[in-house]
C-alpha cells in the first residue's frame, strides 16, 4: 500500500527503549517510558508502547467514525467512546500484539451502529495498517 500524498507526519525521539523517554521538540510530547512487570520490567509511573498504540488506535478509529458518519449523513452520538486494549505475547518468531476496541455509540440503533463500525474499519489508517497482520476485534458495547 503506497500513500499517494502524505498530509501529516508525526515525529518522536526515543532514548532508553522501554525504560526511557519519548519526546518531540516540536510538540508537548514528553513521556517517561516504563516496562510493565508482566514483561519483566519494574512497572511504575510511565507509559509503554502498548498503551500508546491502544490510545492512538482508539482516537484514530473515532476519527474514522466521524468521517464515515459525515460522508453518509449518519448522526454520530456526541459521547462516542472507545476503550482500546492491546495485548502482547509470544509468537513463533518473537512477540506479537492483538487489539480489541470496545466501541460505545449510545443511543444508536445497533444495526446502524454496527454498519458504521464496519465502514469505519475500512477507512481507518490503523485498521488498514493492521489488517491481515494482527488480530483486531471490534466490539459494539
N, CA, C and O atoms as a GROMACS GRO file, in nm:
protein
  564
    1UNK      N    1   0.085  -0.117   0.000
    1UNK     CA    2   0.000   0.000   0.000
    1UNK      C    3   0.090   0.123   0.000
    1UNK      O    4   0.172   0.140   0.090
    2UNK      N    5   0.074   0.207  -0.098
    2UNK     CA    6   0.153   0.328  -0.110
    2UNK      C    7   0.063   0.449  -0.086
    2UNK      O    8  -0.045   0.459  -0.143
    3UNK      N    9   0.109   0.540  -0.002
    3UNK     CA   10   0.034   0.663   0.024
    3UNK      C   11   0.055   0.756  -0.095
    3UNK      O   12   0.168   0.780  -0.138
    4UNK      N   13  -0.055   0.808  -0.147
    4UNK     CA   14  -0.047   0.899  -0.261
    4UNK      C   15   0.019   1.031  -0.225
    4UNK      O   16   0.103   1.081  -0.300
    5UNK      N   17  -0.018   1.087  -0.110
    5UNK     CA   18   0.039   1.215  -0.066
    5UNK      C   19   0.033   1.219   0.086
    5UNK      O   20  -0.075   1.205   0.145
    6UNK      N   21   0.146   1.238   0.150
    6UNK     CA   22   0.149   1.248   0.296
    6UNK      C   23   0.090   1.383   0.335
    6UNK      O   24   0.136   1.488   0.289
    7UNK      N   25  -0.013   1.379   0.421
    7UNK     CA   26  -0.079   1.501   0.466
    7UNK      C   27  -0.022   1.553   0.597
    7UNK      O   28  -0.027   1.672   0.626
    8UNK      N   29   0.032   1.462   0.676
    8UNK     CA   30   0.089   1.498   0.806
    8UNK      C   31   0.190   1.392   0.843
    8UNK      O   32   0.172   1.274   0.812
    9UNK      N   33   0.297   1.433   0.908
    9UNK     CA   34   0.398   1.339   0.954
    9UNK      C   35   0.429   1.369   1.100
    9UNK      O   36   0.466   1.482   1.134
   10UNK      N   37   0.413   1.270   1.187
   10UNK     CA   38   0.444   1.283   1.329
   10UNK      C   39   0.587   1.237   1.354
   10UNK      O   40   0.643   1.158   1.278
   11UNK      N   41   0.644   1.289   1.461
   11UNK     CA   42   0.782   1.253   1.495
   11UNK      C   43   0.792   1.222   1.644
   11UNK      O   44   0.716   1.275   1.725
   12UNK      N   45   0.884   1.137   1.678
   12UNK     CA   46   0.916   1.111   1.819
   12UNK      C   47   1.063   1.074   1.827
   12UNK      O   48   1.118   1.010   1.737
   13UNK      N   49   1.124   1.115   1.934
   13UNK     CA   50   1.264   1.080   1.961
   13UNK      C   51   1.264   0.997   2.089
   13UNK      O   52   1.221   1.045   2.194
   14UNK      N   53   1.313   0.874   2.080
   14UNK     CA   54   1.311   0.783   2.194
   14UNK      C   55   1.454   0.747   2.232
   14UNK      O   56   1.537   0.714   2.148
   15UNK      N   57   1.479   0.754   2.362
   15UNK     CA   58   1.606   0.708   2.416
   15UNK      C   59   1.575   0.608   2.527
   15UNK      O   60   1.475   0.622   2.598
   16UNK      N   61   1.659   0.508   2.543
   16UNK     CA   62   1.644   0.413   2.652
   16UNK      C   63   1.543   0.302   2.630
   16UNK      O   64   1.523   0.220   2.719
   17UNK      N   65   1.480   0.297   2.514
   17UNK     CA   66   1.386   0.188   2.485
   17UNK      C   67   1.265   0.191   2.575
   17UNK      O   68   1.210   0.297   2.603
   18UNK      N   69   1.222   0.072   2.622
   18UNK     CA   70   1.102   0.061   2.705
   18UNK      C   71   1.118   0.128   2.841
   18UNK      O   72   1.018   0.157   2.907
   19UNK      N   73   1.238   0.151   2.884
   19UNK     CA   74   1.263   0.220   3.012
   19UNK      C   75   1.336   0.350   2.985
   19UNK      O   76   1.443   0.377   3.042
   20UNK      N   77   1.279   0.430   2.900
   20UNK     CA   78   1.345   0.554   2.860
   20UNK      C   79   1.251   0.671   2.856
   20UNK      O   80   1.168   0.689   2.946
   21UNK      N   81   1.264   0.749   2.751
   21UNK     CA   82   1.185   0.870   2.736
   21UNK      C   83   1.150   0.888   2.588
   21UNK      O   84   1.232   0.861   2.500
   22UNK      N   85   1.029   0.935   2.564
   22UNK     CA   86   0.983   0.967   2.429
   22UNK      C   87   0.951   1.116   2.426
   22UNK      O   88   0.872   1.164   2.507
   23UNK      N   89   1.012   1.187   2.332
   23UNK     CA   90   0.990   1.330   2.324
   23UNK      C   91   0.973   1.372   2.178
   23UNK      O   92   1.007   1.298   2.086
   24UNK      N   93   0.919   1.491   2.161
   24UNK     CA   94   0.914   1.557   2.031
   24UNK      C   95   0.930   1.705   2.058
   24UNK      O   96   0.841   1.768   2.114
   25UNK      N   97   1.044   1.761   2.020
   25UNK     CA   98   1.068   1.902   2.049
   25UNK      C   99   0.970   1.997   1.980
   25UNK      O  100   0.960   2.113   2.019
   26UNK      N  101   0.900   1.951   1.878
   26UNK     CA  102   0.805   2.037   1.807
   26UNK      C  103   0.668   2.040   1.873
   26UNK      O  104   0.582   2.120   1.835
   27UNK      N  105   0.645   1.951   1.971
   27UNK     CA  106   0.515   1.946   2.038
   27UNK      C  107   0.536   1.938   2.188
   27UNK      O  108   0.646   1.962   2.238
   28UNK      N  109   0.433   1.904   2.258
   28UNK     CA  110   0.441   1.890   2.403
   28UNK      C  111   0.465   1.746   2.445
   28UNK      O  112   0.451   1.714   2.563
   29UNK      N  113   0.499   1.660   2.353
   29UNK     CA  114   0.522   1.519   2.386
   29UNK      C  115   0.649   1.505   2.469
   29UNK      O  116   0.758   1.542   2.426
   30UNK      N  117   0.633   1.451   2.589
   30UNK     CA  118   0.746   1.422   2.676
   30UNK      C  119   0.698   1.314   2.773
   30UNK      O  120   0.638   1.344   2.876
   31UNK      N  121   0.724   1.190   2.739
   31UNK     CA  122   0.673   1.078   2.816
   31UNK      C  123   0.784   0.994   2.877
   31UNK      O  124   0.884   0.966   2.812
   32UNK      N  125   0.766   0.957   3.000
   32UNK     CA  126   0.854   0.859   3.064
   32UNK      C  127   0.801   0.722   3.025
   32UNK      O  128   0.682   0.693   3.039
   33UNK      N  129   0.890   0.638   2.976
   33UNK     CA  130   0.853   0.503   2.935
   33UNK      C  131   0.896   0.403   3.041
   33UNK      O  132   1.006   0.412   3.095
   34UNK      N  133   0.807   0.308   3.070
   34UNK     CA  134   0.838   0.203   3.166
   34UNK      C  135   0.792   0.068   3.112
   34UNK      O  136   0.692   0.059   3.042
   35UNK      N  137   0.865  -0.034   3.146
   35UNK     CA  138   0.829  -0.171   3.107
   35UNK      C  139   0.736  -0.230   3.212
   35UNK      O  140   0.768  -0.226   3.331
   36UNK      N  141   0.620  -0.285   3.171
   36UNK     CA  142   0.530  -0.347   3.267
   36UNK      C  143   0.597  -0.465   3.339
   36UNK      O  144   0.684  -0.532   3.284
   37UNK      N  145   0.555  -0.488   3.462
   37UNK     CA  146   0.607  -0.601   3.539
   37UNK      C  147   0.584  -0.733   3.465
   37UNK      O  148   0.668  -0.824   3.471
   38UNK      N  149   0.471  -0.742   3.395
   38UNK     CA  150   0.437  -0.866   3.322
   38UNK      C  151   0.538  -0.897   3.212
   38UNK      O  152   0.549  -1.011   3.168
   39UNK      N  153   0.611  -0.795   3.169
   39UNK     CA  154   0.713  -0.815   3.066
   39UNK      C  155   0.854  -0.811   3.123
   39UNK      O  156   0.953  -0.797   3.050
   40UNK      N  157   0.862  -0.825   3.256
   40UNK     CA  158   0.993  -0.830   3.319
   40UNK      C  159   1.047  -0.698   3.366
   40UNK      O  160   1.162  -0.690   3.410
   41UNK      N  161   0.967  -0.592   3.358
   41UNK     CA  162   1.013  -0.460   3.398
   41UNK      C  163   0.971  -0.427   3.540
   41UNK      O  164   0.913  -0.509   3.612
   42UNK      N  165   1.002  -0.305   3.577
   42UNK     CA  166   0.969  -0.259   3.710
   42UNK      C  167   0.832  -0.196   3.723
   42UNK      O  168   0.786  -0.167   3.834
   43UNK      N  169   0.764  -0.175   3.609
   43UNK     CA  170   0.636  -0.106   3.613
   43UNK      C  171   0.657   0.037   3.656
   43UNK      O  172   0.752   0.102   3.612
   44UNK      N  173   0.570   0.086   3.741
   44UNK     CA  174   0.588   0.221   3.794
   44UNK      C  175   0.522   0.327   3.709
   44UNK      O  176   0.449   0.297   3.614
   45UNK      N  177   0.550   0.452   3.745
   45UNK     CA  178   0.492   0.565   3.674
   45UNK      C  179   0.554   0.578   3.535
   45UNK      O  180   0.676   0.586   3.521
   46UNK      N  181   0.472   0.580   3.437
   46UNK     CA  182   0.517   0.591   3.300
   46UNK      C  183   0.420   0.520   3.209
   46UNK      O  184   0.319   0.466   3.254
   47UNK      N  185   0.450   0.521   3.084
   47UNK     CA  186   0.364   0.455   2.986
   47UNK      C  187   0.448   0.358   2.906
   47UNK      O  188   0.570   0.355   2.918
   48UNK      N  189   0.382   0.279   2.823
   48UNK     CA  190   0.454   0.182   2.740
   48UNK      C  191   0.397   0.183   2.599
   48UNK      O  192   0.289   0.238   2.577
   49UNK      N  193   0.467   0.124   2.504
   49UNK     CA  194   0.422   0.126   2.364
   49UNK      C  195   0.282   0.069   2.343
   49UNK      O  196   0.209   0.115   2.256
   50UNK      N  197   0.245  -0.032   2.421
   50UNK     CA  198   0.112  -0.091   2.404
   50UNK      C  199   0.002   0.007   2.443
   50UNK      O  200  -0.101   0.014   2.378
   51UNK      N  201   0.025   0.083   2.551
   51UNK     CA  202  -0.073   0.185   2.591
   51UNK      C  203  -0.084   0.293   2.485
   51UNK      O  204  -0.194   0.340   2.454
   52UNK      N  205   0.030   0.332   2.429
   52UNK     CA  206   0.028   0.434   2.325
   52UNK      C  207  -0.045   0.384   2.201
   52UNK      O  208  -0.120   0.459   2.138
   53UNK      N  209  -0.024   0.258   2.165
   53UNK     CA  210  -0.093   0.200   2.049
   53UNK      C  211  -0.244   0.194   2.074
   53UNK      O  212  -0.323   0.226   1.985
   54UNK      N  213  -0.284   0.154   2.196
   54UNK     CA  214  -0.427   0.147   2.230
   54UNK      C  215  -0.490   0.286   2.222
   54UNK      O  216  -0.600   0.300   2.168
   55UNK      N  217  -0.422   0.387   2.274
   55UNK     CA  218  -0.475   0.523   2.269
   55UNK      C  219  -0.481   0.574   2.125
   55UNK      O  220  -0.581   0.633   2.084
   56UNK      N  221  -0.374   0.552   2.049
   56UNK     CA  222  -0.369   0.600   1.912
   56UNK      C  223  -0.475   0.536   1.825
   56UNK      O  224  -0.544   0.604   1.749
   57UNK      N  225  -0.488   0.404   1.834
   57UNK     CA  226  -0.587   0.333   1.752
   57UNK      C  227  -0.728   0.379   1.790
   57UNK      O  228  -0.810   0.405   1.702
   58UNK      N  229  -0.755   0.390   1.920
   58UNK     CA  230  -0.888   0.433   1.966
   58UNK      C  231  -0.923   0.572   1.915
   58UNK      O  232  -1.033   0.594   1.864
   59UNK      N  233  -0.830   0.666   1.928
   59UNK     CA  234  -0.855   0.804   1.883
   59UNK      C  235  -0.874   0.809   1.732
   59UNK      O  236  -0.962   0.877   1.682
   60UNK      N  237  -0.789   0.735   1.661
   60UNK     CA  238  -0.798   0.733   1.515
   60UNK      C  239  -0.930   0.671   1.470
   60UNK      O  240  -0.991   0.718   1.374
   61UNK      N  241  -0.975   0.565   1.538
   61UNK     CA  242  -1.100   0.500   1.499
   61UNK      C  243  -1.219   0.593   1.520
   61UNK      O  244  -1.313   0.592   1.441
   62UNK      N  245  -1.216   0.672   1.627
   62UNK     CA  246  -1.323   0.772   1.644
   62UNK      C  247  -1.321   0.870   1.528
   62UNK      O  248  -1.426   0.910   1.479
   63UNK      N  249  -1.202   0.909   1.484
   63UNK     CA  250  -1.192   0.996   1.366
   63UNK      C  251  -1.252   0.930   1.243
   63UNK      O  252  -1.320   0.997   1.164
   64UNK      N  253  -1.228   0.801   1.226
   64UNK     CA  254  -1.286   0.728   1.112
   64UNK      C  255  -1.438   0.721   1.124
   64UNK      O  256  -1.508   0.733   1.024
   65UNK      N  257  -1.489   0.701   1.246
   65UNK     CA  258  -1.635   0.701   1.266
   65UNK      C  259  -1.693   0.837   1.227
   65UNK      O  260  -1.799   0.843   1.164
   66UNK      N  261  -1.625   0.944   1.263
   66UNK     CA  262  -1.673   1.079   1.229
   66UNK      C  263  -1.669   1.102   1.078
   66UNK      O  264  -1.761   1.160   1.021
   67UNK      N  265  -1.563   1.056   1.013
   67UNK     CA  266  -1.551   1.072   0.868
   67UNK      C  267  -1.664   1.000   0.797
   67UNK      O  268  -1.729   1.056   0.708
   68UNK      N  269  -1.689   0.875   0.834
   68UNK     CA  270  -1.793   0.795   0.768
   68UNK      C  271  -1.932   0.850   0.800
   68UNK      O  272  -2.018   0.857   0.712
   69UNK      N  273  -1.953   0.890   0.926
   69UNK     CA  274  -2.087   0.942   0.961
   69UNK      C  275  -2.116   1.072   0.886
   69UNK      O  276  -2.229   1.095   0.844
   70UNK      N  277  -2.015   1.157   0.869
   70UNK     CA  278  -2.035   1.281   0.793
   70UNK      C  279  -2.059   1.250   0.646
   70UNK      O  280  -2.149   1.307   0.584
   71UNK      N  281  -1.980   1.161   0.591
   71UNK     CA  282  -1.993   1.124   0.449
   71UNK      C  283  -2.130   1.064   0.420
   71UNK      O  284  -2.193   1.096   0.319
   72UNK      N  285  -2.175   0.976   0.510
   72UNK     CA  286  -2.301   0.903   0.488
   72UNK      C  287  -2.421   0.971   0.554
   72UNK      O  288  -2.531   0.917   0.553
   73UNK      N  289  -2.399   1.090   0.610
   73UNK     CA  290  -2.505   1.167   0.675
   73UNK      C  291  -2.578   1.086   0.783
   73UNK      O  292  -2.701   1.078   0.785
   74UNK      N  293  -2.497   1.027   0.872
   74UNK     CA  294  -2.548   0.950   0.985
   74UNK      C  295  -2.514   1.028   1.111
   74UNK      O  296  -2.401   1.072   1.129
   75UNK      N  297  -2.612   1.046   1.198
   75UNK     CA  298  -2.587   1.118   1.323
   75UNK      C  299  -2.501   1.034   1.416
   75UNK      O  300  -2.538   0.923   1.454
   76UNK      N  301  -2.386   1.088   1.451
   76UNK     CA  302  -2.294   1.019   1.543
   76UNK      C  303  -2.316   1.075   1.683
   76UNK      O  304  -2.317   1.197   1.701
   77UNK      N  305  -2.335   0.988   1.783
   77UNK     CA  306  -2.354   1.039   1.919
   77UNK      C  307  -2.236   1.126   1.963
   77UNK      O  308  -2.121   1.095   1.932
   78UNK      N  309  -2.265   1.233   2.036
   78UNK     CA  310  -2.159   1.321   2.084
   78UNK      C  311  -2.069   1.250   2.185
   78UNK      O  312  -1.951   1.283   2.197
   79UNK      N  313  -2.125   1.153   2.257
   79UNK     CA  314  -2.049   1.085   2.361
   79UNK      C  315  -1.994   0.949   2.315
   79UNK      O  316  -1.981   0.856   2.394
   80UNK      N  317  -1.961   0.940   2.186
   80UNK     CA  318  -1.894   0.820   2.135
   80UNK      C  319  -1.765   0.800   2.214
   80UNK      O  320  -1.692   0.896   2.241
   81UNK      N  321  -1.737   0.675   2.249
   81UNK     CA  322  -1.616   0.645   2.326
   81UNK      C  323  -1.565   0.508   2.286
   81UNK      O  324  -1.641   0.420   2.246
   82UNK      N  325  -1.434   0.491   2.298
   82UNK     CA  326  -1.371   0.363   2.270
   82UNK      C  327  -1.277   0.328   2.382
   82UNK      O  328  -1.194   0.410   2.423
   83UNK      N  329  -1.289   0.207   2.432
   83UNK     CA  330  -1.194   0.152   2.528
   83UNK      C  331  -1.104   0.058   2.449
   83UNK      O  332  -1.145  -0.052   2.411
   84UNK      N  333  -0.982   0.102   2.425
   84UNK     CA  334  -0.887   0.022   2.347
   84UNK      C  335  -0.803  -0.065   2.437
   84UNK      O  336  -0.764  -0.024   2.546
   85UNK      N  337  -0.776  -0.185   2.390
   85UNK     CA  338  -0.695  -0.280   2.464
   85UNK      C  339  -0.595  -0.344   2.369
   85UNK      O  340  -0.633  -0.392   2.262
   86UNK      N  341  -0.467  -0.344   2.407
   86UNK     CA  342  -0.363  -0.407   2.327
   86UNK      C  343  -0.294  -0.512   2.412
   86UNK      O  344  -0.241  -0.482   2.519
   87UNK      N  345  -0.296  -0.634   2.363
   87UNK     CA  346  -0.225  -0.742   2.431
   87UNK      C  347  -0.096  -0.772   2.358
   87UNK      O  348  -0.088  -0.760   2.236
   88UNK      N  349   0.005  -0.812   2.434
   88UNK     CA  350   0.133  -0.850   2.376
   88UNK      C  351   0.170  -0.988   2.428
   88UNK      O  352   0.149  -1.019   2.546
   89UNK      N  353   0.224  -1.070   2.342
   89UNK     CA  354   0.264  -1.204   2.383
   89UNK      C  355   0.353  -1.268   2.279
   89UNK      O  356   0.380  -1.211   2.173
   90UNK      N  357   0.397  -1.386   2.311
   90UNK     CA  358   0.489  -1.458   2.222
   90UNK      C  359   0.419  -1.513   2.099
   90UNK      O  360   0.305  -1.560   2.106
   91UNK      N  361   0.489  -1.507   1.987
   91UNK     CA  362   0.452  -1.575   1.864
   91UNK      C  363   0.575  -1.656   1.824
   91UNK      O  364   0.681  -1.638   1.882
   92UNK      N  365   0.563  -1.745   1.726
   92UNK     CA  366   0.676  -1.833   1.694
   92UNK      C  367   0.809  -1.762   1.668
   92UNK      O  368   0.914  -1.817   1.701
   93UNK      N  369   0.806  -1.643   1.612
   93UNK     CA  370   0.933  -1.577   1.579
   93UNK      C  371   0.963  -1.455   1.666
   93UNK      O  372   1.044  -1.371   1.628
   94UNK      N  373   0.900  -1.444   1.783
   94UNK     CA  374   0.927  -1.331   1.872
   94UNK      C  375   0.805  -1.291   1.952
   94UNK      O  376   0.754  -1.370   2.032
   95UNK      N  377   0.758  -1.168   1.932
   95UNK     CA  378   0.641  -1.117   2.002
   95UNK      C  379   0.543  -1.059   1.902
   95UNK      O  380   0.582  -1.012   1.795
   96UNK      N  381   0.416  -1.062   1.938
   96UNK     CA  382   0.312  -1.004   1.855
   96UNK      C  383   0.210  -0.934   1.943
   96UNK      O  384   0.212  -0.948   2.066
   97UNK      N  385   0.121  -0.860   1.880
   97UNK     CA  386   0.016  -0.792   1.954
   97UNK      C  387  -0.121  -0.828   1.898
   97UNK      O  388  -0.134  -0.874   1.785
   98UNK      N  389  -0.221  -0.805   1.980
   98UNK     CA  390  -0.360  -0.816   1.940
   98UNK      C  391  -0.433  -0.694   1.995
   98UNK      O  392  -0.391  -0.634   2.094
   99UNK      N  393  -0.544  -0.659   1.930
   99UNK     CA  394  -0.616  -0.537   1.967
   99UNK      C  395  -0.764  -0.567   1.983
   99UNK      O  396  -0.821  -0.645   1.907
  100UNK      N  397  -0.824  -0.505   2.083
  100UNK     CA  398  -0.970  -0.503   2.092
  100UNK      C  399  -1.012  -0.358   2.116
  100UNK      O  400  -0.960  -0.290   2.204
  101UNK      N  401  -1.108  -0.314   2.036
  101UNK     CA  402  -1.170  -0.183   2.055
  101UNK      C  403  -1.314  -0.206   2.097
  101UNK      O  404  -1.393  -0.263   2.021
  102UNK      N  405  -1.348  -0.162   2.218
  102UNK     CA  406  -1.486  -0.170   2.267
  102UNK      C  407  -1.548  -0.034   2.239
  102UNK      O  408  -1.514   0.066   2.302
  103UNK      N  409  -1.640  -0.032   2.144
  103UNK     CA  410  -1.693   0.093   2.088
  103UNK      C  411  -1.832   0.120   2.143
  103UNK      O  412  -1.924   0.039   2.128
  104UNK      N  413  -1.848   0.235   2.207
  104UNK     CA  414  -1.977   0.277   2.262
  104UNK      C  415  -2.036   0.387   2.175
  104UNK      O  416  -1.976   0.493   2.157
  105UNK      N  417  -2.154   0.358   2.120
  105UNK     CA  418  -2.227   0.456   2.039
  105UNK      C  419  -2.367   0.470   2.101
  105UNK      O  420  -2.465   0.423   2.045
  106UNK      N  421  -2.375   0.536   2.218
  106UNK     CA  422  -2.500   0.542   2.293
  106UNK      C  423  -2.614   0.604   2.213
  106UNK      O  424  -2.598   0.708   2.148
  107UNK      N  425  -2.728   0.538   2.220
  107UNK     CA  426  -2.848   0.589   2.155
  107UNK      C  427  -2.864   0.549   2.010
  107UNK      O  428  -2.970   0.571   1.952
  108UNK      N  429  -2.762   0.491   1.950
  108UNK     CA  430  -2.774   0.448   1.809
  108UNK      C  431  -2.839   0.312   1.800
  108UNK      O  432  -2.819   0.226   1.886
  109UNK      N  433  -2.916   0.293   1.697
  109UNK     CA  434  -2.970   0.162   1.664
  109UNK      C  435  -2.851   0.066   1.645
  109UNK      O  436  -2.754   0.102   1.578
  110UNK      N  437  -2.857  -0.053   1.703
  110UNK     CA  438  -2.743  -0.145   1.700
  110UNK      C  439  -2.703  -0.184   1.558
  110UNK      O  440  -2.584  -0.192   1.527
  111UNK      N  441  -2.800  -0.208   1.472
  111UNK     CA  442  -2.766  -0.246   1.334
  111UNK      C  443  -2.698  -0.130   1.261
  111UNK      O  444  -2.600  -0.151   1.189
  112UNK      N  445  -2.749  -0.008   1.280
  112UNK     CA  446  -2.688   0.109   1.217
  112UNK      C  447  -2.548   0.133   1.274
  112UNK      O  448  -2.455   0.168   1.201
  113UNK      N  449  -2.533   0.114   1.405
  113UNK     CA  450  -2.403   0.133   1.470
  113UNK      C  451  -2.301   0.032   1.416
  113UNK      O  452  -2.186   0.067   1.390
  114UNK      N  453  -2.343  -0.093   1.401
  114UNK     CA  454  -2.251  -0.196   1.351
  114UNK      C  455  -2.210  -0.167   1.206
  114UNK      O  456  -2.095  -0.187   1.169
  115UNK      N  457  -2.304  -0.120   1.125
  115UNK     CA  458  -2.272  -0.083   0.987
  115UNK      C  459  -2.171   0.031   0.985
  115UNK      O  460  -2.076   0.030   0.906
  116UNK      N  461  -2.190   0.130   1.072
  116UNK     CA  462  -2.098   0.242   1.082
  116UNK      C  463  -1.958   0.194   1.124
  116UNK      O  464  -1.858   0.237   1.067
  117UNK      N  465  -1.952   0.105   1.221
  117UNK     CA  466  -1.824   0.048   1.267
  117UNK      C  467  -1.755  -0.025   1.153
  117UNK      O  468  -1.635  -0.008   1.131
  118UNK      N  469  -1.830  -0.106   1.080
  118UNK     CA  470  -1.771  -0.182   0.969
  118UNK      C  471  -1.715  -0.088   0.862
  118UNK      O  472  -1.607  -0.114   0.808
  119UNK      N  473  -1.786   0.019   0.832
  119UNK     CA  474  -1.739   0.114   0.732
  119UNK      C  475  -1.617   0.192   0.782
  119UNK      O  476  -1.524   0.219   0.706
  120UNK      N  477  -1.617   0.227   0.911
  120UNK     CA  478  -1.503   0.299   0.968
  120UNK      C  479  -1.379   0.211   0.967
  120UNK      O  480  -1.268   0.261   0.949
  121UNK      N  481  -1.396   0.081   0.985
  121UNK     CA  482  -1.284  -0.013   0.984
  121UNK      C  483  -1.218  -0.018   0.846
  121UNK      O  484  -1.100  -0.051   0.835
  122UNK      N  485  -1.293   0.015   0.743
  122UNK     CA  486  -1.238   0.017   0.606
  122UNK      C  487  -1.151   0.141   0.584
  122UNK      O  488  -1.052   0.134   0.512
  123UNK      N  489  -1.188   0.255   0.645
  123UNK     CA  490  -1.115   0.379   0.617
  123UNK      C  491  -1.010   0.416   0.722
  123UNK      O  492  -0.922   0.497   0.694
  124UNK      N  493  -1.017   0.359   0.842
  124UNK     CA  494  -0.925   0.395   0.950
  124UNK      C  495  -0.781   0.356   0.914
  124UNK      O  496  -0.756   0.242   0.877
  125UNK      N  497  -0.686   0.450   0.924
  125UNK     CA  498  -0.546   0.419   0.892
  125UNK      C  499  -0.487   0.307   0.978
  125UNK      O  500  -0.411   0.225   0.928
  126UNK      N  501  -0.522   0.304   1.107
  126UNK     CA  502  -0.472   0.196   1.193
  126UNK      C  503  -0.529   0.062   1.147
  126UNK      O  504  -0.458  -0.038   1.144
  127UNK      N  505  -0.657   0.059   1.112
  127UNK     CA  506  -0.718  -0.065   1.063
  127UNK      C  507  -0.652  -0.110   0.934
  127UNK      O  508  -0.627  -0.229   0.916
  128UNK      N  509  -0.624  -0.015   0.844
  128UNK     CA  510  -0.559  -0.051   0.718
  128UNK      C  511  -0.418  -0.102   0.741
  128UNK      O  512  -0.370  -0.188   0.667
  129UNK      N  513  -0.351  -0.050   0.842
  129UNK     CA  514  -0.214  -0.094   0.874
  129UNK      C  515  -0.212  -0.232   0.936
  129UNK      O  516  -0.122  -0.312   0.909
  130UNK      N  517  -0.311  -0.262   1.019
  130UNK     CA  518  -0.311  -0.389   1.091
  130UNK      C  519  -0.384  -0.501   1.018
  130UNK      O  520  -0.366  -0.619   1.051
  131UNK      N  521  -0.466  -0.467   0.920
  131UNK     CA  522  -0.550  -0.567   0.852
  131UNK      C  523  -0.466  -0.683   0.798
  131UNK      O  524  -0.366  -0.662   0.731
  132UNK      N  525  -0.511  -0.804   0.829
  132UNK     CA  526  -0.445  -0.929   0.788
  132UNK      C  527  -0.304  -0.942   0.845
  132UNK      O  528  -0.224  -1.020   0.794
  133UNK      N  529  -0.274  -0.867   0.950
  133UNK     CA  530  -0.142  -0.871   1.011
  133UNK      C  531  -0.149  -0.909   1.158
  133UNK      O  532  -0.067  -0.986   1.207
  134UNK      N  533  -0.249  -0.854   1.230
  134UNK     CA  534  -0.271  -0.889   1.370
  134UNK      C  535  -0.420  -0.910   1.391
  134UNK      O  536  -0.502  -0.867   1.310
  135UNK      N  537  -0.454  -0.975   1.502
  135UNK     CA  538  -0.595  -0.994   1.537
  135UNK      C  539  -0.650  -0.862   1.591
  135UNK      O  540  -0.597  -0.806   1.686
  136UNK      N  541  -0.758  -0.814   1.529
  136UNK     CA  542  -0.827  -0.694   1.573
  136UNK      C  543  -0.973  -0.731   1.593
  136UNK      O  544  -1.040  -0.779   1.501
  137UNK      N  545  -1.022  -0.708   1.714
  137UNK     CA  546  -1.161  -0.736   1.748
  137UNK      C  547  -1.232  -0.605   1.773
  137UNK      O  548  -1.190  -0.527   1.859
  138UNK      N  549  -1.339  -0.581   1.700
  138UNK     CA  550  -1.420  -0.461   1.719
  138UNK      C  551  -1.551  -0.503   1.786
  138UNK      O  552  -1.629  -0.581   1.730
  139UNK      N  553  -1.574  -0.452   1.904
  139UNK     CA  554  -1.691  -0.492   1.983
  139UNK      C  555  -1.780  -0.372   2.008
  139UNK      O  556  -1.735  -0.273   2.066
  140UNK      N  557  -1.905  -0.380   1.966
  140UNK     CA  558  -2.003  -0.277   1.995
  140UNK      C  559  -2.057  -0.303   2.135
  140UNK      O  560  -2.112  -0.410   2.163
  141UNK      N  561  -2.041  -0.205   2.223
  141UNK     CA  562  -2.089  -0.223   2.361
  141UNK      C  563  -2.210  -0.138   2.388
  141UNK      O  564  -2.264  -0.141   2.499
   0.00000   0.00000   0.00000
